[in-house]
Amino acid sequence: MNAVENAPQSQVEVTRELAEIAAQMPDVRTPADLGLLRDALLAHLTFRKEIFAVAKMIIFDYGRTLYDRETDDFFPDAIPVVKTLAEQYRLSIVSVSPADEEEARIEALRGQGILDHFEEIVFTASGDAKPKEYEALLRKVDLKANEVVVVDDYIIRGIAWGNAAGATTIWFQNGKFADLTPNDETGDPDFTIHSLSELPKILDQYR
């Protein structure tokens, strides 16, 4: 086992990220340059720890985040991840849904034994109304935006709102909207995952 493997997690990340950055920036070679990069990365890691230290609720999207519309079933990791996170966080759902599908979605959650893990479930028929639903939810549960983590597959809605509001954002990059690119309007997600199983690891790492 080498020194990097023995180092604290933050130091491991700094070492790896420094190596990646240095490889892409041939002009960064002096100790002073690397020192500046190291300080910036450590500050970023500290910021990550701080945002999760105050996180109290995780707000999930439903379709293509918890539920795979292509297979018409929950993602394989969705049920165990929800049960695991419910032990440490308050959970809610804010999602776009046709009115005639809302009851079926509630029953699907109930059938998997996870309905009661969600404090609030909000469905809206209009994607344009989703930001207002997030705001209404925060008022109802008496939380500030910086106290919630938004998990969504569609960067244009949930991730964009979370970034603008000051929430922590985690983009579940998969399926229909996986090829979308963050821009000035959406902002960059704080984290990007490709499997829901990555969620507990990220949250635990910086908690």
Backbone torsions as a table, in degrees:
resi	resn	phi	psi	omega
1	MET	NA	129.4	-176.6
2	ASN	-90.1	178.9	-175.3
3	ALA	-64.3	-35.9	-180.0
4	VAL	-63.7	-40.2	-179.3
5	GLU	-67.5	-26.5	179.7
6	ASN	-85.3	-13.1	-174.5
7	ALA	-74.6	156.7	173.9
8	PRO	-58.0	156.1	-174.6
9	GLN	-55.3	-42.6	-178.1
10	SER	-62.7	-39.0	179.2
11	GLN	-68.3	-37.0	177.2
12	VAL	-60.4	-46.2	-179.6
13	GLU	-63.6	-43.3	-179.9
14	VAL	-60.8	-45.0	-179.7
15	THR	-59.9	-46.4	-178.3
16	ARG	-67.4	-44.2	-178.4
17	GLU	-68.3	-36.2	176.0
18	LEU	-61.5	-42.4	-180.0
19	ALA	-63.2	-41.9	-179.9
20	GLU	-65.4	-43.6	-179.4
21	ILE	-66.7	-44.9	-178.6
22	ALA	-61.0	-35.7	-179.9
23	ALA	-66.1	-28.1	-179.0
24	GLN	-93.5	-8.0	-177.2
25	MET	-127.9	84.0	-175.7
26	PRO	-61.0	-21.1	-179.7
27	ASP	-79.4	-14.0	-179.5
28	VAL	-90.1	98.8	-175.5
29	ARG	-137.6	-23.9	-176.0
30	THR	-76.5	154.5	176.8
31	PRO	-56.2	-35.5	-179.9
32	ALA	-65.1	-43.0	178.8
33	ASP	-62.0	-47.2	-179.5
34	LEU	-66.1	-32.6	177.8
35	GLY	-64.4	-40.7	178.0
36	LEU	-64.4	-41.9	178.2
37	LEU	-63.6	-42.3	179.7
38	ARG	-60.6	-45.6	-179.2
39	ASP	-62.6	-39.3	-180.0
40	ALA	-65.9	-41.0	-179.5
41	LEU	-68.7	-40.2	177.8
42	LEU	-63.9	-37.9	177.1
43	ALA	-63.9	-38.6	178.9
44	HIS	-65.3	-41.7	178.6
45	LEU	-65.1	-39.1	177.7
46	THR	-63.1	-40.2	177.6
47	PHE	-60.9	-42.3	179.4
48	ARG	-60.9	-42.7	179.2
49	LYS	-62.3	-39.6	-177.8
50	GLU	-67.0	-40.4	-176.6
51	ILE	-68.3	-34.5	179.3
52	PHE	-82.0	-19.9	177.5
53	ALA	-65.6	-28.5	-178.7
54	VAL	-102.5	-3.0	-178.5
55	ALA	-67.7	127.0	-178.5
56	LYS	-118.2	-24.6	-177.8
57	MET	-137.9	143.2	172.9
58	ILE	-109.8	125.8	179.9
59	ILE	-107.6	115.2	-179.6
60	PHE	-96.1	148.2	160.0
61	ASP	-79.4	165.7	-179.9
62	TYR	-102.4	-72.4	-176.8
63	GLY	-65.4	127.1	-179.5
64	ARG	69.8	7.4	172.7
65	THR	-118.2	-58.2	171.6
66	LEU	-93.0	-38.0	-173.8
67	TYR	-113.6	128.1	-179.0
68	ASP	-87.8	106.7	-177.0
69	ARG	-67.6	-24.7	179.9
70	GLU	-71.4	-36.9	179.8
71	THR	-99.5	-5.6	-178.8
72	ASP	56.6	45.4	179.0
73	ASP	-158.7	164.6	176.5
74	PHE	-67.0	148.8	173.2
75	PHE	-59.6	145.2	-175.4
76	PRO	-53.0	-34.7	-177.1
77	ASP	-88.8	-9.0	-170.3
78	ALA	-60.7	-49.3	-174.4
79	ILE	-64.7	-52.4	179.2
80	PRO	-63.5	-34.1	179.7
81	VAL	-67.1	-43.9	178.2
82	VAL	-60.2	-44.6	-179.2
83	LYS	-64.3	-38.6	179.2
84	THR	-67.2	-47.5	-177.0
85	LEU	-68.8	-29.0	-179.6
86	ALA	-64.5	-18.7	178.6
87	GLU	-75.7	-18.8	-175.8
88	GLN	-121.7	-21.8	-174.2
89	TYR	-131.1	156.0	166.0
90	ARG	-77.4	141.7	-177.6
91	LEU	-123.2	145.8	174.5
92	SER	-146.7	168.6	176.8
93	ILE	-128.3	133.5	168.4
94	VAL	-130.3	120.0	-172.2
95	SER	-152.7	151.3	173.2
96	VAL	-80.6	132.5	-179.1
97	SER	-155.3	134.9	171.7
98	PRO	-58.6	142.6	-176.5
99	ALA	-57.0	-35.1	-176.7
100	ASP	-78.2	-1.2	178.2
101	GLU	-108.1	-7.4	-174.4
102	GLU	-61.5	-46.1	-178.1
103	GLU	-63.1	-39.9	179.5
104	ALA	-63.9	-36.3	179.5
105	ARG	-68.8	-40.1	176.8
106	ILE	-61.9	-44.0	-179.5
107	GLU	-67.0	-33.2	177.4
108	ALA	-64.8	-41.8	176.6
109	LEU	-64.4	-41.5	179.2
110	ARG	-64.3	-41.7	-178.2
111	GLY	-63.2	-27.6	178.5
112	GLN	-91.1	0.6	177.3
113	GLY	75.1	22.6	-178.0
114	ILE	-120.4	1.8	-178.2
115	LEU	-56.8	-44.1	-176.4
116	ASP	-72.1	-8.7	177.0
117	HIS	-76.7	-15.7	-177.4
118	PHE	-100.4	121.5	-178.8
119	GLU	-67.6	-42.4	178.9
120	GLU	-136.8	141.6	174.9
121	ILE	-129.5	118.0	-175.9
122	VAL	-122.4	120.7	174.5
123	PHE	-113.0	139.2	176.1
124	THR	-131.5	142.1	-178.3
125	ALA	-78.7	-15.2	-176.0
126	SER	-116.5	127.0	176.2
127	GLY	-63.4	-32.5	-179.9
128	ASP	-66.3	-23.0	-178.4
129	ALA	-87.0	-7.9	-174.4
130	LYS	-59.8	-42.6	177.9
131	PRO	-56.8	-40.8	179.2
132	LYS	-65.9	-33.2	179.0
133	GLU	-68.9	-36.9	174.9
134	TYR	-61.0	-46.5	-178.6
135	GLU	-62.7	-41.9	179.3
136	ALA	-64.6	-38.5	178.9
137	LEU	-63.2	-44.8	179.9
138	LEU	-58.9	-41.3	178.5
139	ARG	-64.2	-40.9	-176.8
140	LYS	-66.7	-39.6	-177.5
141	VAL	-93.4	1.3	176.0
142	ASP	59.3	51.5	177.2
143	LEU	-128.8	156.1	174.2
144	LYS	-95.1	161.0	-177.7
145	ALA	-58.7	-36.3	-178.0
146	ASN	-75.2	1.0	177.2
147	GLU	-102.6	5.6	-179.3
148	VAL	-124.4	155.1	174.7
149	VAL	-115.9	126.8	-179.9
150	VAL	-102.6	125.9	177.9
151	VAL	-116.6	119.5	-173.7
152	ASP	-151.7	148.4	177.0
153	ASP	-89.6	-14.8	-173.4
154	TYR	-109.5	104.3	-171.9
155	ILE	-65.6	-23.9	-176.1
156	ILE	-73.7	-23.0	-177.7
157	ARG	-106.7	-83.6	-173.9
158	GLY	-60.3	-45.5	-178.1
159	ILE	-66.9	-42.3	179.3
160	ALA	-61.5	-44.7	179.2
161	TRP	-63.1	-47.2	-177.9
162	GLY	-59.0	-43.5	179.3
163	ASN	-63.1	-43.1	-178.6
164	ALA	-68.4	-34.2	-175.4
165	ALA	-84.2	-20.3	-178.4
166	GLY	101.1	14.6	175.9
167	ALA	-81.6	165.6	170.7
168	THR	-84.0	133.2	-175.0
169	THR	-118.5	136.0	177.7
170	ILE	-127.7	114.5	-178.0
171	TRP	-89.6	118.4	174.4
172	PHE	-87.1	91.0	-173.5
173	GLN	-81.4	99.1	-178.9
174	ASN	-159.8	161.7	169.6
175	GLY	64.7	-144.0	-170.4
176	LYS	-55.5	-37.3	-173.8
177	PHE	-106.2	16.0	-175.4
178	ALA	-66.3	-25.4	-176.2
179	ASP	-89.7	0.3	177.0
180	LEU	-65.6	149.2	-178.5
181	THR	-115.3	128.0	175.7
182	PRO	-57.3	144.6	179.4
183	ASN	-138.1	-170.9	-177.5
184	ASP	-62.8	-30.5	-178.4
185	GLU	-76.9	-38.1	-178.1
186	THR	-86.4	-31.8	-171.6
187	GLY	75.8	163.9	178.8
188	ASP	-85.4	138.4	175.2
189	PRO	-66.0	151.7	176.9
190	ASP	-66.6	-34.8	178.9
191	PHE	-142.6	152.5	174.3
192	THR	-125.5	130.7	178.4
193	ILE	-124.2	160.0	178.0
194	HIS	-121.5	-0.2	176.0
195	SER	-150.9	141.3	179.5
196	LEU	-63.9	-22.5	179.3
197	SER	-63.7	-17.5	178.4
198	GLU	-75.5	-20.3	-174.6
199	LEU	-59.5	-55.7	-179.1
200	PRO	-58.3	-35.5	-179.3
201	LYS	-64.2	-43.8	179.4
202	ILE	-65.0	-47.4	-177.4
203	LEU	-65.1	-40.3	179.5
204	ASP	-68.5	-36.3	-175.9
205	GLN	-63.3	-35.0	-174.8
206	TYR	-111.2	9.3	-177.8
207	ARG	-78.0	NA	NA
